[in-house]
């Protein structure tokens, strides 16, 4: 049972000491929490569901990402609650309780790395580890008003992590502070320290910001003013991401028209992109866990039950096309951004929804959310969600993306922007 104190973020509290006590370690003195999807030697990995825990043995080794954080000098204080089988971005768990969103207690915390985000947002730890397949670090970071980093696909080892869908699975992390986010990144990505590089250009995806349920200017103005102040307005460019994707990802035509119920509020090429992503995700989830699901028939919460059994019934049709879409999108966005370009999009279509939202509203939100989340998901690009203060007493965020392998560029940029963004957030909160 999850622990009711500490915002309901923890499944289990314990202390894992750093593996070395040198004073020069980059994470020395920092505490962190671990999503209950990472193997820890001698403990059962719960994967968000009590029947999963009951039917699996204790791990015999610890995930390399956890070992890296411990070797970097950090101390772990426990395992955090997650959405069942990692198959939700809401953050609600009928078995262990829903971790309380420290920014908005009547709203969902976001998932599936819910407890890890809440632990950081509530200042219970300095950073935490999560995973992001379809959005499970970026969404809770956005909803809890903290920084969340999804690295380039394959950049951090996913060994010792229960797989969800390997084509998209990443190990990500949360922090409140840009400098700590960067330090954790250097350890997990094994990056040498280098001088920050100024981005060559920053593209604002104007069509994506039209998906927002709050005034788009409240989000874009903060970023644009910060970039102009730091680097000059000449690096800012504006584009329609949907049009660019439609023109440069020909295999998407197989998915056009699927899942876009409300065309005025959606960007059709990005809905098609999310359809391809969700199909391949269902296919890989079935290959990983279909046998366990059909044998155990676990008790699953609303929404997750439907998604899991939908995945179990998936066929192999169009799977090859999904892989073509991935390759074409990565090439197209690499061409758009180059080595030092940045893309700005909303992290999510709006603030965190209320707890226990009805399924129809939830599905509409999912269509828009995955239109945005699938850009990094399908391309494998790195993405950071950055908090931009509050609007109408709810957290606001923006996301920056860089090409696959440019994680250092992105982490350094967040740190470079940090102070200027704080100034611009204060101005925006007075004016909007």
C-alpha positions as CSV (number, residue, x, y, z in Angstrom):
1,X,0.0,0.0,0.0
2,X,1.3,3.5,-0.8
3,X,2.3,5.7,2.1
4,X,-0.4,8.3,2.8
5,X,2.0,10.9,4.2
6,X,4.3,12.7,1.8
7,X,1.6,13.6,-0.7
8,X,1.0,9.8,-1.4
9,X,4.1,9.9,-3.6
10,X,5.9,6.8,-2.2
11,X,5.2,3.1,-2.4
12,X,8.0,2.4,0.0
13,X,10.6,4.4,1.8
14,X,14.2,3.3,2.4
15,X,17.7,4.6,2.1
16,X,20.2,3.6,-0.6
17,X,23.5,5.3,0.2
18,X,25.7,6.6,-2.5
19,X,28.2,4.0,-3.7
20,X,31.1,6.4,-3.1
21,X,31.6,9.3,-0.7
22,X,34.0,11.5,-2.6
23,X,33.3,15.3,-2.1
24,X,33.8,15.9,-5.8
25,X,30.9,13.8,-7.1
26,X,28.4,15.8,-9.2
27,X,25.3,14.6,-7.2
28,X,26.9,14.7,-3.8
29,X,24.4,15.7,-1.1
30,X,21.3,15.3,-3.3
31,X,18.4,13.0,-2.6
32,X,16.3,11.2,-5.2
33,X,13.2,8.9,-5.6
34,X,12.8,6.0,-8.0
35,X,9.7,5.1,-10.0
36,X,8.5,1.6,-9.2
37,X,9.4,0.4,-12.7
38,X,13.2,0.2,-12.0
39,X,14.7,-3.0,-10.6
40,X,16.3,-2.7,-7.2
41,X,18.3,-5.7,-6.1
42,X,16.3,-7.8,-3.6
43,X,13.0,-5.9,-4.1
44,X,10.0,-6.8,-6.3
45,X,9.4,-4.2,-9.0
46,X,5.7,-3.5,-8.7
47,X,4.9,-1.8,-12.1
48,X,1.9,0.0,-10.5
49,X,-0.3,-3.1,-10.0
50,X,-0.5,-5.4,-7.0
51,X,-1.1,-8.5,-9.1
52,X,2.0,-7.8,-11.1
53,X,3.9,-7.6,-7.8
54,X,2.3,-10.8,-6.5
55,X,3.2,-12.8,-9.7
56,X,6.9,-11.6,-10.0
57,X,10.0,-12.4,-8.0
58,X,12.4,-9.9,-6.4
59,X,15.0,-8.4,-8.8
60,X,18.4,-9.9,-8.6
61,X,20.2,-6.7,-9.8
62,X,19.7,-2.9,-9.8
63,X,19.0,-0.9,-13.0
64,X,22.1,0.8,-14.4
65,X,20.3,4.2,-14.3
66,X,19.8,3.9,-10.6
67,X,23.4,2.7,-10.1
68,X,24.6,5.7,-12.1
69,X,22.7,8.1,-9.8
70,X,24.1,6.4,-6.7
71,X,27.7,6.4,-8.2
72,X,27.2,10.1,-8.9
73,X,26.9,10.7,-5.1
74,X,23.1,10.9,-4.7
75,X,21.1,9.1,-2.0
76,X,17.8,7.4,-2.8
77,X,15.0,7.6,-0.2
78,X,12.4,5.3,-1.8
79,X,10.2,4.0,-4.6
80,X,7.3,6.0,-6.0
81,X,3.8,5.3,-7.1
82,X,3.1,4.9,-10.8
83,X,0.1,4.4,-13.1
84,X,-0.7,0.7,-13.7
85,X,1.6,-1.0,-16.2
86,X,2.7,2.5,-17.3
87,X,-0.4,2.8,-19.5
88,X,-1.7,6.2,-18.6
89,X,-0.7,9.9,-18.5
90,X,-3.2,10.8,-15.8
91,X,-1.5,9.7,-12.6
92,X,-4.5,8.0,-11.0
93,X,-4.0,4.6,-9.4
94,X,-7.1,2.7,-7.9
95,X,-4.9,0.4,-5.9
96,X,-2.3,2.6,-4.3
97,X,-4.0,6.0,-4.4
98,X,-3.3,9.0,-6.5
99,X,-0.3,11.1,-5.5
100,X,-1.5,14.6,-4.6
101,X,-0.5,17.3,-7.1
102,X,1.3,19.9,-5.0
103,X,0.4,22.7,-7.5
104,X,-3.3,21.9,-7.7
105,X,-4.6,19.3,-5.2
106,X,-8.0,18.8,-7.0
107,X,-6.2,18.0,-10.3
108,X,-4.4,14.9,-11.6
109,X,-0.6,14.9,-11.1
110,X,0.0,13.3,-14.5
111,X,1.5,9.9,-15.2
112,X,2.7,7.4,-15.4
113,X,5.6,8.7,-13.4
114,X,3.2,10.4,-11.0
115,X,4.9,9.8,-7.6
116,X,8.3,10.7,-9.0
117,X,6.9,14.1,-10.2
118,X,5.0,14.8,-7.0
119,X,8.1,13.9,-4.8
120,X,10.0,16.6,-6.6
121,X,7.2,19.1,-6.8
122,X,6.5,18.8,-3.1
123,X,10.2,19.3,-2.3
124,X,10.5,15.8,-0.8
125,X,13.6,15.0,-2.9
126,X,16.0,17.0,-5.1
127,X,15.4,14.9,-8.2
128,X,13.7,11.7,-9.3
129,X,13.8,9.0,-11.9
130,X,10.9,8.2,-14.1
131,X,10.3,6.7,-17.5
132,X,8.7,8.3,-20.6
133,X,7.2,6.1,-23.4
134,X,4.3,8.2,-24.6
135,X,4.7,11.2,-22.2
136,X,5.2,9.8,-18.7
137,X,7.8,12.3,-17.7
138,X,6.8,15.3,-19.7
139,X,3.1,15.3,-18.7
140,X,3.6,15.0,-14.9
141,X,6.4,17.6,-15.1
142,X,4.0,20.0,-16.8
143,X,1.1,19.2,-14.4
144,X,3.2,19.5,-11.3
145,X,5.0,22.7,-12.3
146,X,8.6,21.3,-12.4
147,X,11.3,20.5,-15.0
148,X,11.1,17.1,-16.8
149,X,13.6,15.7,-19.3
150,X,13.0,13.0,-21.8
151,X,16.4,12.1,-23.3
152,X,17.1,11.0,-26.9
153,X,15.8,7.5,-27.4
154,X,18.5,5.0,-26.4
155,X,20.7,7.6,-24.8
156,X,20.2,6.3,-21.2
157,X,20.2,2.5,-20.6
158,X,16.7,1.0,-20.0
159,X,18.2,-2.3,-18.7
160,X,16.5,-3.3,-15.5
161,X,13.4,-1.3,-16.4
162,X,10.1,-3.1,-17.0
163,X,9.5,-2.5,-20.8
164,X,6.4,-0.8,-22.0
165,X,7.1,-0.4,-25.7
166,X,10.8,-0.5,-26.6
167,X,10.6,1.7,-29.7
168,X,9.7,4.6,-27.4
169,X,10.8,3.7,-23.9
170,X,13.2,6.2,-22.3
171,X,14.6,6.8,-18.8
172,X,13.8,10.4,-17.8
173,X,14.2,12.6,-14.7
174,X,12.6,15.5,-12.8
175,X,14.0,18.5,-10.9
176,X,12.9,21.9,-9.7
177,X,16.2,23.5,-10.5
178,X,17.8,23.8,-14.0
179,X,21.3,23.3,-12.6
180,X,20.3,20.0,-10.9
181,X,18.5,18.9,-14.0
182,X,21.7,19.4,-15.9
183,X,23.9,17.7,-13.3
184,X,21.7,14.6,-13.3
185,X,21.8,14.6,-17.1
186,X,25.6,14.7,-17.2
187,X,25.7,11.6,-14.9
188,X,22.9,9.6,-16.6
189,X,24.1,10.5,-20.2
190,X,27.8,10.2,-19.2
191,X,28.5,13.6,-20.7
192,X,31.8,15.5,-20.2
193,X,31.4,19.1,-19.1
194,X,31.5,21.6,-22.0
195,X,30.8,25.2,-22.5
196,X,27.2,26.0,-23.4
197,X,26.5,26.6,-27.1
198,X,24.1,29.2,-28.4
199,X,21.3,27.7,-30.5
200,X,21.5,28.6,-34.2
201,X,17.7,29.1,-34.4
202,X,14.6,28.5,-32.3
203,X,11.4,27.6,-34.2
204,X,8.1,28.4,-32.6
205,X,5.5,25.9,-33.9
206,X,2.6,28.4,-34.2
207,X,-0.1,25.8,-35.1
208,X,0.8,23.7,-32.0
209,X,0.2,26.7,-29.7
210,X,-3.3,27.1,-31.2
211,X,-4.2,23.8,-29.4
212,X,-3.8,25.4,-26.0
213,X,-6.9,25.8,-23.9
214,X,-5.4,28.9,-22.3
215,X,-4.3,32.1,-24.2
216,X,-1.3,31.0,-26.3
217,X,0.4,34.3,-25.7
218,X,0.7,33.6,-22.0
219,X,3.1,30.8,-22.9
220,X,4.9,32.0,-26.1
221,X,5.5,35.5,-24.8
222,X,7.6,34.3,-21.9
223,X,9.8,32.2,-24.1
224,X,10.1,34.7,-27.0
225,X,11.0,37.6,-24.7
226,X,13.6,35.5,-22.9
227,X,15.2,34.3,-26.1
228,X,15.3,37.9,-27.5
229,X,16.9,39.2,-24.3
230,X,19.6,36.4,-24.2
231,X,20.3,35.7,-27.9
232,X,18.6,38.4,-30.0
233,X,15.4,38.2,-32.0
234,X,17.2,37.1,-35.1
235,X,17.3,33.4,-34.0
236,X,13.5,33.2,-33.7
237,X,11.6,31.6,-36.5
238,X,7.9,30.6,-36.8
239,X,6.5,27.6,-38.7
240,X,3.5,25.3,-39.0
241,X,4.8,22.0,-37.7
242,X,1.7,20.1,-39.0
243,X,2.3,21.3,-42.6
244,X,6.0,20.5,-42.5
245,X,5.3,17.0,-41.2
246,X,2.6,16.4,-43.8
247,X,5.0,17.4,-46.6
248,X,8.0,15.5,-45.3
249,X,6.6,12.2,-43.8
250,X,5.0,10.5,-46.8
251,X,4.2,7.2,-44.9
252,X,1.8,9.2,-42.6
253,X,-0.9,9.1,-45.4
254,X,-1.7,5.6,-44.1
255,X,-2.8,7.1,-40.8
256,X,-4.6,10.2,-42.0
257,X,-8.2,10.5,-40.9
258,X,-7.8,8.1,-37.9
259,X,-8.5,9.5,-34.5
260,X,-9.2,13.1,-35.4
261,X,-12.8,13.4,-34.3
262,X,-12.8,17.2,-33.9
263,X,-10.8,18.6,-36.7
264,X,-11.0,22.3,-35.8
265,X,-9.2,21.6,-32.5
266,X,-6.7,19.2,-33.9
267,X,-3.7,19.2,-36.3
268,X,-4.5,16.3,-38.7
269,X,-0.9,15.3,-39.6
270,X,0.1,15.3,-35.9
271,X,-3.0,13.2,-35.0
272,X,-1.9,10.8,-37.7
273,X,1.5,10.8,-36.1
274,X,0.1,9.9,-32.7
275,X,-2.1,7.2,-34.3
276,X,1.1,5.6,-35.7
277,X,2.8,5.9,-32.3
278,X,-0.1,4.4,-30.3
279,X,-0.4,1.5,-32.8
280,X,3.2,0.5,-32.5
281,X,3.0,1.1,-28.7
282,X,0.0,-1.3,-28.4
283,X,1.8,-3.9,-30.6
284,X,5.0,-3.8,-28.5
285,X,3.0,-3.8,-25.2
286,X,1.2,-6.9,-26.4
287,X,4.5,-8.7,-27.2
288,X,5.9,-7.7,-23.8
289,X,2.9,-8.4,-21.5
290,X,0.0,-9.9,-23.5
291,X,0.6,-13.4,-22.2
292,X,0.7,-12.1,-18.6
293,X,-2.5,-10.0,-19.0
294,X,-4.5,-12.9,-20.6
295,X,-3.2,-15.4,-18.0
296,X,-3.6,-13.3,-14.8
297,X,-6.5,-11.1,-16.0
298,X,-5.5,-8.3,-13.5
299,X,-7.9,-5.9,-11.9
300,X,-7.2,-2.6,-13.7
301,X,-8.5,0.9,-13.3
302,X,-10.9,2.7,-15.7
303,X,-9.2,3.8,-18.9
304,X,-6.2,1.5,-18.3
305,X,-8.4,-1.6,-18.5
306,X,-9.7,-0.6,-21.9
307,X,-6.2,0.4,-23.2
308,X,-4.6,-2.8,-22.0
309,X,-7.2,-5.1,-23.5
310,X,-7.2,-3.1,-26.7
311,X,-3.4,-3.6,-26.9
312,X,-3.8,-7.4,-26.3
313,X,-6.2,-7.5,-29.3
314,X,-3.8,-5.7,-31.7
315,X,-2.8,-7.3,-35.0
316,X,0.5,-6.9,-36.9
317,X,-1.2,-4.8,-39.6
318,X,0.6,-1.6,-40.5
319,X,3.5,-2.2,-38.0
320,X,6.1,-1.9,-40.8
321,X,4.6,1.4,-41.8
322,X,5.0,2.7,-38.2
323,X,8.7,2.1,-38.5
324,X,8.8,3.9,-41.8
325,X,7.1,6.9,-40.2
326,X,9.7,6.9,-37.4
327,X,12.6,7.0,-39.8
328,X,11.0,9.6,-42.0
329,X,10.1,11.9,-39.1
330,X,13.6,11.7,-37.6
331,X,15.1,12.6,-41.0
332,X,12.6,15.4,-41.5
333,X,13.0,17.1,-38.1
334,X,16.8,16.7,-38.3
335,X,16.6,18.6,-41.5
336,X,14.5,21.3,-39.9
337,X,16.6,21.8,-36.8
338,X,20.1,20.9,-37.9
339,X,22.8,20.4,-35.2
340,X,22.0,23.5,-33.1
341,X,18.3,24.3,-33.7
342,X,15.5,24.1,-31.1
343,X,11.8,23.5,-31.6
344,X,9.2,25.0,-29.2
345,X,5.8,23.4,-28.7
346,X,3.4,23.2,-25.8
347,X,4.1,20.2,-23.5
348,X,0.4,19.5,-23.0
349,X,-2.8,21.1,-24.5
350,X,-3.6,22.8,-21.2
351,X,-3.5,22.6,-17.4
352,X,-4.0,19.4,-15.4
353,X,-7.5,18.1,-15.7
354,X,-9.7,17.5,-12.6
355,X,-9.4,14.2,-10.8
356,X,-11.7,11.3,-12.1
357,X,-12.5,13.0,-15.4
358,X,-15.2,11.3,-17.5
359,X,-13.8,8.9,-20.2
360,X,-15.2,10.9,-23.2
361,X,-13.5,14.2,-22.1
362,X,-10.4,12.2,-21.3
363,X,-10.2,10.7,-24.8
364,X,-10.6,14.1,-26.5
365,X,-7.8,15.4,-24.3
366,X,-5.7,12.4,-25.2
367,X,-6.0,13.0,-28.9
368,X,-4.7,16.5,-28.6
369,X,-2.1,15.6,-25.9
370,X,-0.6,12.8,-28.0
371,X,-0.5,15.0,-31.1
372,X,2.1,17.1,-29.2
373,X,3.8,14.2,-27.3
374,X,4.3,12.1,-30.4
375,X,6.7,14.6,-32.0
376,X,9.6,13.6,-29.7
377,X,8.1,10.1,-29.1
378,X,8.2,9.1,-32.8
379,X,11.4,11.0,-33.8
380,X,13.4,9.9,-30.7
381,X,14.4,13.6,-30.2
382,X,15.1,14.9,-26.7
383,X,12.6,17.1,-25.0
384,X,12.4,19.2,-21.9
385,X,9.2,20.5,-20.2
386,X,9.8,23.8,-18.5
387,X,7.4,25.3,-16.0
388,X,6.2,28.9,-16.7
389,X,4.5,29.8,-13.5
390,X,0.7,29.8,-13.0
391,X,-2.3,30.9,-15.0
392,X,-5.7,31.0,-13.3
393,X,-4.1,29.2,-10.3
394,X,-3.0,26.2,-12.5
395,X,0.5,25.4,-13.7
396,X,1.7,26.4,-17.2
397,X,4.6,24.9,-19.2
398,X,6.4,24.9,-22.5
399,X,8.6,22.3,-24.2
400,X,11.8,22.6,-26.1
401,X,13.1,19.8,-28.4
402,X,16.5,19.2,-30.0
403,X,17.7,16.6,-32.5
404,X,18.5,13.1,-31.4
405,X,21.8,13.1,-29.6
406,X,21.7,16.8,-28.7
407,X,20.8,16.3,-25.1
408,X,23.7,18.4,-23.8
409,X,22.7,21.4,-26.0
410,X,19.2,21.2,-24.6
411,X,20.2,20.8,-21.0
412,X,22.7,23.7,-21.2
413,X,20.0,25.9,-22.9
414,X,17.6,25.3,-20.0
415,X,20.2,26.4,-17.6
416,X,21.1,29.5,-19.7
417,X,17.4,30.5,-20.0
418,X,16.6,29.8,-16.3
419,X,17.1,33.3,-14.8
420,X,15.6,35.2,-17.7
421,X,12.6,33.0,-17.8
422,X,12.0,33.6,-14.1
423,X,11.9,37.4,-14.8
424,X,9.6,37.0,-17.7
425,X,7.2,34.7,-15.8
426,X,6.8,37.3,-13.1
427,X,5.9,39.9,-15.7
428,X,3.5,37.5,-17.5
429,X,1.7,36.6,-14.2
430,X,1.0,40.3,-13.6
431,X,-0.2,41.0,-17.2
432,X,-2.3,37.9,-17.9
